[in-house]
């Protein structure tokens, strides 16, 4: 044993990192067998290996660096994953719960410190500020259960930021009272700097983000850019006089709509944070805790008990009173208490501020008893918060299973087929399908590459295989499974149709054929044959900029579209797209159609920001071009000839789109129509091609053009 202790603590950076990785690997395994949340295991492991435990590791600068990054990461993810529309609708609740979860524990702790501990007014106020704030230490549990956008979670996260901000402002006031320049000029400069930071961030970060995402699609560059924004915001708030965690959260709120929850970039951010930075932070917090102080005397135990009880009791009172006021279920109250009751590195930082404030020569605001009490309080509140959040998450999941709300039935036939050919277009199609798919069903996508069966088929087939492999890698970054196939065919349209049936797909997403001139071949070589020979939904897309930078989706709906069998399918897909991108969606159509669209969205997707504009006649389509900006997506819901929503004006659609909407983000939707008659009877003996127009139409068009030329 003496031989081993001679090598401790470990100071070699490589071995330190190795031991930390072992803890990150085995702590969840051991804790799961004990049925204890693994976050507690990380903190307890830090206690054991730290200088106050068995002194296995030295808390070097890596714990300071990675710990700070982990703390920022928790707050950044909380802002990034927040349901912004839900937050806007609950702004009053945010303010009420935020004030309660800040003021109730502050007042209770202040009175307790004055009455039972005999602290001075300023020391009691500092302790109250510490207990008024909180750290979202249990937030990773929320991500594991997929409850990031649950109303109680959104309410807890937003209110935590309000209480944290108020606590930091009060701490700044307390710190300023010890300085000579604590008058009105101090507060004027503080408010001015804070206002300038918020205004500058809201104006500059979105512009910078759109500029970067439009020009750079590399995964590593995008991730580094996002981290850069987070650290810049954190450092700027530190300069203002607030803790950097507020800046990290604020930058997450701003970037919220540019990083969809199901995007590969979001998956990378969560993965790296949960795998490394956040566990490092939790272990570092544990290493600060000195359990031995509990055995130094009854005074320390008394201080710890009072601080933990009154601070935690104050958070519980605020959470459960708020849940009663808002008429929320009991499980939501548990969740609100669990998320807002923990204290971590933020409490240490506030205590350190107090240790620098001199009340008299050699007498500081924070004494050793308060420091030990706060450090031990961190351990107990982390355990309480983690256990309560885990319990509440399980209760909420069970409630949702008993009372499913807006959940697609398991009989839903959704299975999306991506037809890919060009490497520059394929990633956009994959990203679109990921945004539109039903996450609850969690079904795989099908990526298809059809190759002409000719002399160059072997080369084209190898290129197709490579393209599909890259798509699989991209999809895996979002934890989405993709089934792939390279298919040889003498007719591209028939190859797609037969693959559609073999995979039992529900719809097709494919890129538009791009032409420089308006001509009869606007639809490309085989799309016309495809939509005439297949009655299921087909989406043709053309994106000239990344989807994450879109600000509005404008949808043109033909009259009587609500009577088509595929009405709800395309409406559901567009609603999911608008919800994931957090952008507005505006529908143009007849009032009868708009009423049903509004009813569907209000019932199924209440958080989608939808607008409705009456369009009396399809001839108004060219006039809409003036209102389509570069960061808008223009969607045209069309119809096949002979269907109930078809109109002769749709024959001019290729010319109008090419003339008025060239260079715009465009999507054309052919909805499900006529039931399943065509594709059910499709076979290899069917005709290889379907023409929209007969030879007579072609001859008449040629004669008409000749007469036009002669008249000119």
Secondary structure as UniProt FT lines:
FT   HELIX           2..5
FT   TURN            6..7
FT   HELIX           13..33
FT   TURN            34..35
FT   HELIX           38..49
FT   TURN            51..54
FT   HELIX           61..80
FT   HELIX           84..89
FT   HELIX           91..112
FT   HELIX           113..117
FT   HELIX           121..132
FT   TURN            137..138
FT   HELIX           139..145
FT   TURN            148..149
FT   HELIX           151..176
FT   TURN            177..178
FT   TURN            180..181
FT   HELIX           184..215
FT   HELIX           219..240
FT   HELIX           244..255
FT   HELIX           256..258
FT   TURN            261..262
FT   HELIX           264..272
FT   HELIX           273..277
FT   HELIX           278..287
FT   HELIX           291..295
FT   HELIX           298..325
FT   TURN            326..327
FT   HELIX           330..340
FT   HELIX           345..355
FT   STRAND          358..360
FT   TURN            361..362
FT   STRAND          363..364
FT   HELIX           368..402
FT   TURN            410..411
FT   STRAND          416..419
FT   HELIX           423..436
FT   TURN            439..442
FT   STRAND          445..452
FT   TURN            455..456
FT   HELIX           457..476
FT   TURN            477..479
FT   STRAND          482..489
FT   HELIX           492..502
FT   TURN            503..504
FT   STRAND          507..511
FT   TURN            520..526
FT   HELIX           527..533
FT   STRAND          537..542
FT   HELIX           547..549
FT   STRAND          552..557
FT   TURN            559..560
FT   HELIX           561..563
FT   TURN            565..566
FT   HELIX           567..581
FT   STRAND          584..589
FT   HELIX           591..604
FT   TURN            606..607
FT   STRAND          610..614
FT   HELIX           618..627
FT   TURN            630..631
FT   STRAND          632..638
FT   TURN            641..642
FT   TURN            644..645
FT   HELIX           648..652
FT   HELIX           653..660
FT   TURN            662..663
FT   STRAND          665..670
FT   TURN            675..676
FT   HELIX           677..681
FT   TURN            684..685
FT   HELIX           695..711
//
